[in-house]
């Protein structure tokens, strides 16, 4: 079963351009910055692909002895577009790092689909997107290496971070990447939040990842799912759904019946279409990451 979140007003989708008002809004608890990360350490290698842009919110208070917990938000341009001062001030002891692309848009569509989509098998070469063959897919292994290598080193340089309290969040294809990471590299983060993950993109592959998943040593890793009950794929026919996405529910039940290693929780956001599940997920995710 999935917990149903209380009905709350959901911010509208602001369109494809990122306004990033949070970067110029006074925030009493955090210092906010944004910068482009160097390609030589963070990639990507291809000069025609946007470089990685970091959006960073660092607590103003002194760090605790064991370091701050840190939340990594994929699609950082969009995530920080929906982040508010009130949300940050509700988690004053949490570093928030948005990992985005050097673009004015909320989403770098083709690049994120490549970076966040799993390969058909471990070590497999990229392949055509099964739904849009003109696009390439399957770059998640390479992106994981960048995220936990050069990107993480750049983000955490000079900061007091508790490595036992790193959380990874992603929405849509970012949620698919988060789920892929939790299933294949569960020791890379302590907690995972997969929001409206694009399980539909290759449900057979995701089911195989669940059945073959890795188990990290130590206590179970938290894996939280969030989804709206009005989600409909862009361009799909038929009426608006009246319930959470069935492919995601099937994966949740499959995981709950699997051996220990992941602590599964799930939440439904009433009235939320696909994009609305992004802002709806932020309060709970910040609370999870700040523990």
C-alpha positions as a printed NumPy array, in Angstrom:
array([[  0.   ,   0.   ,   0.   ],
       [  1.021,   3.619,  -0.605],
       [  0.49 ,   6.393,   1.899],
       [ -1.66 ,   9.236,   0.566],
       [ -0.249,  12.666,   1.226],
       [ -2.549,  15.426,   2.459],
       [ -4.037,  17.552,  -0.308],
       [ -1.875,  20.668,  -0.652],
       [ -1.74 ,  23.471,  -3.238],
       [  0.716,  22.451,  -5.943],
       [  2.845,  25.082,  -7.72 ],
       [  2.151,  25.201, -11.458],
       [  4.701,  24.103, -14.012],
       [  6.451,  27.345, -14.931],
       [  7.287,  26.305, -18.461],
       [ 10.574,  25.311, -19.996],
       [ 12.614,  28.347, -18.936],
       [ 14.083,  28.195, -15.427],
       [ 13.542,  31.422, -13.485],
       [ 15.566,  30.241, -10.441],
       [ 14.044,  32.84 ,  -8.159],
       [ 15.491,  31.019,  -5.141],
       [ 18.979,  32.275,  -6.086],
       [ 17.926,  35.882,  -5.512],
       [ 15.5  ,  35.305,  -2.629],
       [ 16.674,  36.009,   0.943],
       [ 17.052,  32.712,   2.827],
       [ 17.815,  32.96 ,   6.535],
       [ 19.223,  29.444,   6.869],
       [ 21.425,  28.91 ,   3.801],
       [ 23.917,  30.549,   1.466],
       [ 23.039,  29.836,  -2.171],
       [ 25.437,  29.77 ,  -5.129],
       [ 25.517,  28.463,  -8.679],
       [ 28.443,  27.66 , -10.941],
       [ 29.451,  25.554, -13.927],
       [ 31.67 ,  22.605, -13.034],
       [ 34.907,  21.976, -14.984],
       [ 34.635,  19.475, -17.821],
       [ 38.097,  18.056, -17.141],
       [ 36.93 ,  16.596, -13.817],
       [ 33.136,  16.415, -14.179],
       [ 32.547,  15.871, -17.899],
       [ 30.906,  15.434, -20.231],
       [ 33.701,  14.958, -22.727],
       [ 31.664,  15.927, -25.799],
       [ 31.976,  19.703, -26.314],
       [ 28.485,  19.933, -27.881],
       [ 26.83 ,  18.576, -24.706],
       [ 26.058,  21.137, -21.955],
       [ 28.481,  21.163, -19.041],
       [ 27.278,  20.353, -15.527],
       [ 25.835,  23.249, -13.528],
       [ 25.818,  23.064,  -9.739],
       [ 23.199,  24.781,  -7.608],
       [ 24.28 ,  24.72 ,  -3.967],
       [ 22.59 ,  25.667,  -0.696],
       [ 24.949,  25.456,   2.314],
       [ 23.777,  25.958,   5.928],
       [ 24.893,  29.187,   7.562],
       [ 25.275,  27.591,  11.004],
       [ 28.489,  25.779,  12.02 ],
       [ 28.72 ,  22.15 ,  10.894],
       [ 28.07 ,  19.396,  13.425],
       [ 30.984,  17.224,  14.498],
       [ 30.246,  14.43 ,  12.034],
       [ 29.372,  16.791,   9.186],
       [ 26.207,  17.905,   7.455],
       [ 23.815,  15.528,   5.689],
       [ 23.605,  16.311,   1.974],
       [ 20.792,  15.959,  -0.559],
       [ 21.642,  15.57 ,  -4.256],
       [ 18.838,  16.717,  -6.581],
       [ 19.031,  15.583, -10.208],
       [ 17.617,  17.92 , -12.874],
       [ 18.993,  20.656, -10.66 ],
       [ 17.705,  23.511, -12.869],
       [ 14.102,  22.35 , -12.418],
       [ 14.507,  21.228,  -8.801],
       [ 15.91 ,  24.61 ,  -7.725],
       [ 13.209,  26.332,  -9.778],
       [ 10.629,  24.79 ,  -7.438],
       [ 12.71 ,  25.135,  -4.256],
       [ 11.563,  27.871,  -1.869],
       [ 13.051,  29.766,   1.049],
       [ 10.463,  28.2  ,   3.366],
       [ 11.506,  24.689,   2.324],
       [ 15.19 ,  25.409,   2.956],
       [ 14.49 ,  27.15 ,   6.241],
       [ 12.591,  24.046,   7.327],
       [ 15.823,  22.032,   6.923],
       [ 18.485,  24.416,   8.3  ],
       [ 21.039,  21.655,   8.866],
       [ 20.97 ,  20.148,   5.355],
       [ 23.229,  20.835,   2.361],
       [ 21.191,  20.791,  -0.858],
       [ 23.039,  20.282,  -4.151],
       [ 21.198,  20.541,  -7.458],
       [ 23.049,  18.784, -10.274],
       [ 21.831,  20.253, -13.536],
       [ 22.957,  21.322, -16.984],
       [ 24.431,  24.597, -18.239],
       [ 21.217,  25.7  , -19.921],
       [ 18.503,  28.309, -19.329],
       [ 15.834,  25.586, -19.498],
       [ 14.361,  23.609, -16.634],
       [ 15.179,  20.349, -18.436],
       [ 17.889,  19.439, -20.945],
       [ 15.572,  16.86 , -22.481],
       [ 17.725,  14.703, -24.748],
       [ 20.819,  14.891, -22.539],
       [ 18.997,  13.888, -19.349],
       [ 17.256,  10.976, -21.06 ],
       [ 20.634,   9.651, -22.174],
       [ 22.334,  10.255, -18.814],
       [ 19.521,   8.89 , -16.655],
       [ 18.424,   5.81 , -18.637],
       [ 19.937,   2.412, -17.676],
       [ 21.851,   0.257, -20.148],
       [ 20.137,  -2.887, -21.374],
       [ 22.756,  -4.929, -19.466],
       [ 25.78 ,  -4.095, -17.281],
       [ 28.546,  -2.664, -19.462],
       [ 26.338,  -2.527, -22.565],
       [ 26.903,   0.195, -25.123],
       [ 24.343,   2.989, -25.527],
       [ 21.378,   2.122, -27.703],
       [ 18.515,   3.886, -29.484],
       [ 15.716,   4.992, -27.18 ],
       [ 13.045,   2.259, -27.548],
       [ 10.301,   4.915, -27.784],
       [ 12.175,   7.51 , -29.862],
       [ 14.847,   5.74 , -31.956],
       [ 16.322,   9.059, -33.1  ],
       [ 17.538,   9.613, -29.498],
       [ 20.323,   7.74 , -27.72 ],
       [ 19.781,   6.083, -24.357],
       [ 21.593,   3.908, -21.843],
       [ 24.174,   6.314, -20.392],
       [ 23.354,   5.782, -16.709],
       [ 26.513,   3.824, -15.85 ],
       [ 28.774,   6.556, -17.222],
       [ 26.71 ,   9.26 , -15.545],
       [ 26.828,   7.407, -12.218],
       [ 30.629,   7.328, -12.433],
       [ 30.691,  11.09 , -13.058],
       [ 28.162,  11.844, -10.32 ],
       [ 29.921,   9.867,  -7.604],
       [ 33.392,  10.757,  -8.883],
       [ 34.313,  14.201, -10.167],
       [ 30.942,  15.847,  -9.553],
       [ 30.705,  14.687,  -5.944],
       [ 34.306,  15.752,  -5.314],
       [ 33.571,  19.249,  -6.671],
       [ 30.32 ,  19.557,  -4.697],
       [ 31.772,  18.477,  -1.358],
       [ 35.179,  20.157,  -1.651],
       [ 35.72 ,  22.337,   1.396],
       [ 32.433,  21.285,   3.002],
       [ 31.978,  19.201,   6.133],
       [ 29.794,  16.338,   4.845],
       [ 28.664,  13.218,   6.663],
       [ 29.179,  10.439,   4.07 ],
       [ 26.727,   8.219,   5.961],
       [ 23.916,  10.697,   5.282],
       [ 23.976,  11.285,   1.542],
       [ 20.57 ,  11.205,  -0.212],
       [ 19.85 ,  10.995,  -3.955],
       [ 16.585,  12.375,  -5.392],
       [ 15.303,  12.286,  -8.944],
       [ 12.019,  12.942, -10.757],
       [ 10.741,  11.207, -13.908],
       [ 13.853,   9.991, -15.792],
       [ 15.82 ,  11.272, -12.798],
       [ 13.614,   9.   , -10.691],
       [ 14.472,   6.114, -13.01 ],
       [ 18.176,   6.856, -12.522],
       [ 17.676,   7.042,  -8.748],
       [ 15.937,   3.669,  -8.807],
       [ 18.693,   2.219, -11.017],
       [ 21.316,   3.464,  -8.56 ],
       [ 19.474,   2.068,  -5.533],
       [ 19.225,  -1.339,  -7.222],
       [ 22.738,  -1.591,  -8.652],
       [ 24.928,   0.562,  -6.347],
       [ 23.013,   0.701,  -3.048],
       [ 26.152,   1.579,  -1.079],
       [ 26.659,   4.852,  -3.03 ],
       [ 24.028,   6.766,  -1.02 ],
       [ 22.32 ,   6.178,   2.315],
       [ 18.843,   7.138,   1.097],
       [ 17.048,   7.338,  -2.228],
       [ 13.913,   9.215,  -3.332],
       [ 12.549,   8.061,  -6.716],
       [  9.731,  10.431,  -7.678],
       [  7.415,   9.429, -10.524],
       [ 10.186,   7.208, -11.937],
       [  9.845,   6.473, -15.661],
       [  9.386,   2.744, -15.1  ],
       [  7.184,   2.634, -18.216],
       [ 10.256,   3.403, -20.355],
       [ 11.424,  -0.233, -20.034],
       [  9.404,  -2.059, -17.379],
       [ 10.993,  -5.404, -18.288],
       [ 14.477,  -4.   , -17.715],
       [ 13.485,  -2.424, -14.388],
       [ 11.889,  -5.691, -13.228],
       [ 15.138,  -7.482, -14.104],
       [ 17.129,  -4.924, -12.127],
       [ 14.861,  -5.59 ,  -9.137],
       [ 15.354,  -9.345,  -9.351],
       [ 19.139,  -9.037,  -9.756],
       [ 19.669,  -6.104,  -7.426],
       [ 22.694,  -5.618,  -5.209],
       [ 22.481,  -5.482,  -1.411],
       [ 24.738,  -3.139,   0.528],
       [ 26.319,  -4.131,   3.815],
       [ 24.897,  -2.649,   6.984],
       [ 21.369,  -1.458,   7.736],
       [ 18.752,  -1.255,   4.966],
       [ 18.904,   1.762,   2.689],
       [ 15.73 ,   3.869,   2.578],
       [ 14.102,   3.881,  -0.875],
       [ 11.121,   6.235,  -1.047],
       [  8.711,   6.439,  -3.99 ],
       [  6.462,   9.415,  -4.686],
       [  3.867,   9.77 ,  -7.439],
       [  0.716,  11.633,  -8.389],
       [ -2.658,  10.028,  -9.022],
       [ -3.28 ,  12.019, -12.218],
       [ -0.092,  11.241, -14.112],
       [ -0.39 ,  10.839, -17.859],
       [  2.416,  10.461, -20.365],
       [  2.765,  13.357, -22.788],
       [  0.968,  12.568, -26.021],
       [ -0.744,   9.42 , -24.753],
       [ -4.392,   8.861, -25.636],
       [ -7.326,   8.18 , -23.351],
       [ -8.76 ,   9.868, -20.286],
       [ -6.766,  11.25 , -17.397],
       [ -5.773,   8.493, -14.943],
       [ -7.596,   8.105, -11.656],
       [ -4.835,   6.54 ,  -9.585],
       [ -1.066,   6.173,  -9.36 ],
       [  0.904,   4.691, -12.293],
       [  0.399,   0.882, -12.365],
       [  3.982,   0.122, -13.579],
       [  5.409,   1.92 , -10.548],
       [  3.003,   0.146,  -8.184],
       [  4.058,  -3.222,  -9.62 ],
       [  7.743,  -2.446,  -9.021],
       [  7.01 ,  -1.322,  -5.458],
       [  5.208,  -4.599,  -4.713],
       [  8.018,  -6.581,  -6.328],
       [ 10.559,  -4.791,  -4.125],
       [  8.515,  -5.305,  -0.984],
       [  8.571,  -9.025,  -1.644],
       [ 12.338,  -9.081,  -2.256],
       [ 15.055,  -9.929,   0.285],
       [ 16.054,  -7.313,   2.842],
       [ 18.414,  -4.502,   1.954],
       [ 16.031,  -1.71 ,   1.022],
       [ 13.47 ,  -0.097,   3.302],
       [ 10.565,   0.726,   0.969],
       [  8.076,   3.54 ,   1.478],
       [  5.681,   5.176,  -0.966],
       [  3.448,   8.223,  -1.078],
       [  0.711,   9.369,  -3.465],
       [  0.144,  13.08 ,  -4.082],
       [ -3.607,  13.571,  -4.669],
       [ -4.5  ,  15.588,  -7.737],
       [ -0.895,  15.746,  -8.961],
       [ -0.102,  15.402, -12.645],
       [  3.389,  14.262, -13.586],
       [  5.224,  17.589, -13.301],
       [  3.353,  18.5  , -10.097],
       [  4.8  ,  15.469,  -8.332],
       [  8.195,  17.223,  -8.448],
       [  7.345,  20.126,  -6.111],
       [  4.965,  17.922,  -4.119],
       [  7.865,  15.616,  -3.252],
       [ 10.249,  18.271,  -1.95 ],
       [  8.965,  18.737,   1.633],
       [  9.098,  15.009,   2.38 ],
       [ 12.427,  14.55 ,   0.626],
       [ 14.113,  17.347,   2.569],
       [ 12.767,  15.844,   5.811],
       [ 14.089,  12.39 ,   4.805],
       [ 17.513,  13.749,   3.864],
       [ 17.853,  15.862,   7.02 ],
       [ 17.457,  12.887,   9.385]])
